[in-house]
Amino acid sequence: MTDGPRWCSTTAFQAIDALDELSTGGRALGLSWQVNDPGTLLYAANGGYLAEMSITRPRARRGGDPHALDVYAEGLRFDWADTSWRTHPDLLPGWLAYEDWSETHGEEDEEDMPAEWADFTQLSLDGYSPPLAECVTSAFVLIGRVTGTEFGHDWMQGAHSCYLIDN
């Protein structure tokens, strides 16, 4: 096994089972997500499971050392309820007005919705969520800090090895 930290992305149950072994002699990170769970960071070191942290609820942590990732999380946003995303310069123009309107209106009011927001409805249905995007981005920045590898455009476009270990 390599000396550096490893990370994997898989279902929560597979990641929990695999991280202990993956971390033997080092560290391993897992980022899991499911339909009803936007994401969980899992961390193990030296063959032992240390921390599990929700990427949208920063206080929801478990494990032998639930704050083991705190040193890497400084300045990152993992709180879905944090509204600082509302001032992000890359936010789609008109999204805030649409978001505010949609919180008080239902599907039956769509004919009253301004025409320029028509695309926002589909984006919302497709999962566009600035607060969730902030949490996911923070998770990848944290992983980059732990591993020393930034997950930017160049990394995402590169070729990477994947090893599946089947018992």
VENBELVEN-V940877 format. One record per backbone hydrogen bond with DSSP energy under -0.5 kcal/mol. NH is the residue of the N-H (numbers start at 0). CO is the residue of the C=O. If there is no record, write none. Layout:
nh->[NH	NH]
co->[CO	CO]
//
This chain:
nh->[5	7	9	14	15	16	17	18	19	20	21	22	23	25	27	28	29	30	31	31	32	33	36	39	40	41	42	43	44	45	45	47	49	50	51	52	53	53	54	59	60	61	63	64	65	67	69	71	72	72	75	77	79	79	81	85	86	87	90	94	97	98	99	100	101	102	103	103	104	108	109	111	112	116	117	119	120	121	122	123	124	125	126	127	132	133	134	135	136	137	138	139	140	141	142	143	144	145	146	147	148	149	151	155	156	157	157	163	164	165]
co->[26	28	30	10	11	12	13	14	15	16	17	18	20	22	43	5	41	7	29	39	9	36	33	31	52	29	50	27	47	22	25	44	42	42	61	40	56	59	38	56	58	51	48	49	62	64	66	68	68	69	72	75	55	77	78	82	83	84	87	91	93	94	95	96	97	98	99	100	100	105	106	108	109	113	114	116	116	117	118	119	120	121	123	122	128	129	130	131	132	133	134	135	136	137	138	139	140	141	142	143	143	147	149	151	152	153	154	161	162	163]
//
